[in-house]
Amino acid sequence: MRTRFFLYLFSVATLVLSCSNDDDEQITTPQPEAFTMEGAKGMSTGTTSTGGTSAPAGFTWSEIKSPQSTWGFSGTIPDRMLADDFVVPSGQKWSIQNIYFYAYQTNFSGTTFPLNELYFEIYSSDPSVAGAVKIYGDLTSNRYVSSEETNMYRILQGQTDNTTRKIYKVKTQTPDLNLSAGTYWIKWGSKASSGIHYYPQLPHDGTKVNNAKQFLVSNSTWTNLNDGGQTVSLPIEISGNKLPQ
């Protein structure tokens, strides 16, 4: 009888321990994962130009090479706007916090880059094609946050190297912007406190889709950007969090 009693107590204790272990199990909830879509790769072309001139200490050149011959493109409201596409990869969902653009102003040498307003809209397809649907943004909400030096100077191949076009990285904010997998287009324009700003294109890469466009505000017409017979891509960087599926 005593043996049975101890066996009973042992069984109860084992059950209690088993239940306790179950209660201690942690259920892991997937957490957002920070990401950056690097869209400016290739903009820096090194410390020595094709012509053999060294960039100033701490800087590199951003050299557009032949047959391209354009310093950059205007995207200054109310005159013109620019547009290019980006891709959220299959199986991902992004909570976008910031979008970065790159710009310069010829002969600017001050300490605070004079761009102070930037507006954009995001479309689910090419906005130059009828039927495109705007899914985020407007031309009344200023998304500008700040600008910082990139330590790059814009130059052209075959022309005198100079330091009159310092490139800046322009930060904007995107509250409540969540995008599922797909191809999207962003159309943007800036306003400046002084002069016109120009957005440099990336060196042509035939392995990529180069389909940037410019929008002429006055008559609502679109132009496919082309430089020296080559289509153009514009550098755009995106950061935020990948959301659990």
C-alpha positions as CSV (number, residue, x, y, z in Angstrom):
1,M,0.0,0.0,0.0
2,R,2.8,2.4,0.9
3,T,4.6,1.6,-2.4
4,R,1.4,2.5,-4.3
5,F,1.1,5.8,-2.3
6,F,4.7,6.8,-3.2
7,L,4.2,5.9,-6.8
8,Y,1.1,8.1,-6.8
9,L,3.0,11.0,-5.3
10,F,5.8,10.6,-7.9
11,S,3.2,10.6,-10.7
12,V,1.6,13.8,-9.4
13,A,5.0,15.5,-9.0
14,T,6.0,14.6,-12.5
15,L,2.7,16.0,-13.9
16,V,3.2,19.3,-12.0
17,L,6.8,19.6,-13.3
18,S,5.6,18.9,-16.8
19,C,2.9,21.5,-16.6
20,S,5.4,24.0,-15.1
21,N,7.8,23.4,-18.1
22,D,4.9,24.0,-20.5
23,D,4.1,27.3,-18.8
24,D,7.7,28.4,-19.1
25,E,7.8,28.0,-22.8
26,Q,8.4,31.3,-24.7
27,I,6.3,32.1,-27.8
28,T,8.5,34.1,-30.1
29,T,6.7,36.8,-32.1
30,P,8.5,37.8,-35.3
31,Q,10.0,41.2,-35.0
32,P,10.5,43.9,-37.7
33,E,13.9,43.7,-39.4
34,A,15.7,47.0,-40.3
35,F,16.7,47.3,-43.9
36,T,18.2,49.8,-46.4
37,M,17.7,49.7,-50.1
38,E,21.0,51.0,-51.4
39,G,20.2,52.9,-54.6
40,A,23.3,55.1,-54.9
41,K,25.8,52.4,-55.5
42,G,28.2,53.4,-58.3
43,M,27.8,57.2,-57.9
44,S,31.2,57.5,-56.4
45,T,33.8,56.8,-59.2
46,G,36.9,57.1,-57.1
47,T,39.6,59.6,-56.1
48,T,41.2,60.0,-59.5
49,S,39.3,61.2,-62.5
50,T,39.6,59.8,-66.0
51,G,41.7,62.9,-66.8
52,G,44.1,62.0,-64.0
53,T,43.1,64.7,-61.5
54,S,42.9,63.7,-57.8
55,A,39.9,64.7,-55.8
56,P,40.4,66.9,-52.7
57,A,41.4,65.1,-49.5
58,G,38.5,63.2,-48.1
59,F,36.5,63.5,-51.3
60,T,35.8,61.3,-54.3
61,W,34.6,62.2,-57.8
62,S,31.2,61.4,-59.2
63,E,32.1,61.3,-62.8
64,I,29.7,60.8,-65.7
65,K,31.5,59.2,-68.5
66,S,31.2,59.4,-72.3
67,P,28.8,59.2,-74.1
68,Q,26.8,60.7,-71.2
69,S,27.4,64.5,-70.9
70,T,24.7,65.8,-68.5
71,W,25.7,67.1,-65.1
72,G,22.2,66.5,-63.7
73,F,18.4,67.0,-64.2
74,S,16.1,69.7,-62.7
75,G,13.4,68.6,-60.4
76,T,12.5,72.0,-58.9
77,I,8.8,72.8,-58.4
78,P,6.9,74.6,-59.9
79,D,8.9,74.0,-63.1
80,R,9.8,70.3,-63.2
81,M,9.6,67.0,-61.3
82,L,11.4,63.7,-61.6
83,A,10.3,60.1,-61.4
84,D,11.9,56.7,-61.2
85,D,10.8,53.2,-60.0
86,F,11.9,50.9,-57.1
87,V,11.0,47.3,-56.2
88,V,9.9,45.7,-52.9
89,P,11.1,42.1,-53.3
90,S,8.8,39.2,-53.5
91,G,7.7,37.9,-50.1
92,Q,8.5,41.1,-48.3
93,K,6.5,43.9,-46.8
94,W,8.2,47.2,-46.0
95,S,7.4,49.9,-43.4
96,I,9.3,52.8,-45.0
97,Q,10.6,55.4,-42.6
98,N,12.9,57.5,-44.8
99,I,13.6,58.1,-48.5
100,Y,16.9,59.7,-49.6
101,F,17.6,61.7,-52.7
102,Y,20.9,63.1,-54.0
103,A,21.2,66.7,-55.3
104,Y,23.7,69.5,-55.9
105,Q,23.5,73.2,-56.6
106,T,26.2,74.7,-59.0
107,N,28.6,77.0,-57.2
108,F,27.0,76.5,-53.8
109,S,29.7,76.9,-51.1
110,G,27.8,77.5,-47.9
111,T,27.4,75.4,-44.8
112,T,23.7,74.7,-45.0
113,F,22.4,73.3,-48.3
114,P,19.6,75.6,-49.4
115,L,17.0,73.0,-50.3
116,N,14.3,73.2,-47.7
117,E,11.2,71.6,-49.2
118,L,10.7,68.3,-51.0
119,Y,7.4,66.8,-52.0
120,F,6.6,63.4,-53.5
121,E,3.9,61.0,-54.6
122,I,4.1,57.2,-54.9
123,Y,2.3,55.3,-57.6
124,S,1.6,51.6,-58.1
125,S,2.6,51.9,-61.7
126,D,4.3,54.3,-64.1
127,P,2.7,57.8,-63.5
128,S,3.3,58.8,-67.1
129,V,0.9,56.1,-68.3
130,A,-2.8,56.7,-68.2
131,G,-4.5,54.8,-65.3
132,A,-1.6,55.0,-62.8
133,V,-2.9,55.1,-59.2
134,K,-1.4,57.3,-56.6
135,I,-1.1,55.4,-53.3
136,Y,0.8,57.8,-51.1
137,G,1.9,61.4,-50.8
138,D,0.9,64.7,-52.2
139,L,2.4,68.0,-53.4
140,T,1.3,69.9,-50.2
141,S,3.1,68.0,-47.4
142,N,6.7,68.9,-47.1
143,R,8.7,65.7,-46.4
144,Y,12.1,67.3,-46.1
145,V,14.1,66.5,-43.0
146,S,17.8,67.4,-43.6
147,S,20.7,67.4,-46.0
148,E,24.3,66.2,-45.5
149,E,27.4,66.2,-47.5
150,T,28.4,63.0,-49.4
151,N,32.0,64.0,-49.9
152,M,31.5,63.7,-53.6
153,Y,31.9,66.3,-56.4
154,R,30.0,66.0,-59.7
155,I,32.3,66.1,-62.8
156,L,32.2,65.2,-66.4
157,Q,34.6,63.1,-68.3
158,G,36.8,65.2,-70.7
159,Q,36.1,68.5,-69.0
160,T,38.1,70.4,-66.5
161,D,37.7,68.7,-63.1
162,N,36.4,71.2,-60.5
163,T,34.7,71.4,-57.2
164,T,31.7,73.6,-58.0
165,R,29.1,70.8,-57.7
166,K,29.2,69.2,-54.3
167,I,26.6,66.4,-53.9
168,Y,24.3,66.3,-50.9
169,K,22.2,63.4,-49.5
170,V,18.7,64.7,-48.9
171,K,16.6,63.0,-46.2
172,T,12.8,62.9,-46.2
173,Q,10.3,61.2,-43.9
174,T,7.5,58.9,-44.8
175,P,5.1,58.4,-41.9
176,D,2.7,55.4,-42.2
177,L,4.0,54.2,-45.5
178,N,3.7,50.4,-45.7
179,L,4.2,48.6,-49.1
180,S,3.8,45.0,-50.1
181,A,5.9,43.3,-52.7
182,G,5.8,45.0,-56.1
183,T,7.2,47.7,-58.4
184,Y,6.4,51.3,-57.5
185,W,7.2,54.7,-58.9
186,I,8.1,57.8,-56.9
187,K,7.5,61.3,-58.4
188,W,9.3,64.1,-56.6
189,G,10.2,67.8,-56.7
190,S,11.9,70.2,-54.4
191,K,11.7,73.8,-53.6
192,A,14.8,75.8,-52.8
193,S,15.5,78.9,-50.8
194,S,18.1,79.9,-53.4
195,G,18.6,78.8,-57.0
196,I,17.7,75.6,-58.7
197,H,18.8,72.1,-57.6
198,Y,19.9,69.4,-59.9
199,Y,19.7,65.6,-59.4
200,P,22.6,63.6,-60.7
201,Q,22.0,60.4,-62.6
202,L,23.9,57.2,-62.1
203,P,26.5,56.0,-64.6
204,H,24.7,54.0,-67.2
205,D,24.5,50.3,-66.4
206,G,23.1,48.1,-69.3
207,T,22.3,45.3,-66.8
208,K,19.7,47.5,-65.0
209,V,16.4,49.0,-65.9
210,N,17.1,52.6,-66.7
211,N,13.8,54.3,-67.1
212,A,13.8,57.6,-65.2
213,K,11.5,60.4,-66.4
214,Q,11.0,64.1,-66.1
215,F,7.6,65.9,-65.7
216,L,7.1,69.4,-67.1
217,V,4.6,70.9,-64.7
218,S,3.4,73.8,-67.0
219,N,1.8,71.5,-69.6
220,S,1.7,68.2,-67.8
221,T,4.0,66.3,-70.2
222,W,6.5,63.6,-69.6
223,T,9.9,63.1,-71.1
224,N,12.0,59.9,-70.9
225,L,15.4,60.9,-69.6
226,N,18.2,60.1,-72.1
227,D,21.8,61.2,-71.9
228,G,24.1,60.7,-74.8
229,G,21.8,58.0,-76.3
230,Q,21.7,56.1,-73.0
231,T,18.6,55.8,-70.7
232,V,19.0,57.1,-67.2
233,S,18.5,55.9,-63.6
234,L,18.4,58.3,-60.6
235,P,19.9,57.4,-57.2
236,I,17.2,56.8,-54.5
237,E,17.8,55.2,-51.2
238,I,15.1,53.8,-48.9
239,S,15.3,52.7,-45.3
240,G,12.8,51.2,-42.8
241,N,11.7,47.9,-41.4
242,K,10.7,44.6,-43.0
243,L,7.4,43.6,-41.5
244,P,6.6,40.0,-40.5
245,Q,4.4,38.3,-43.1
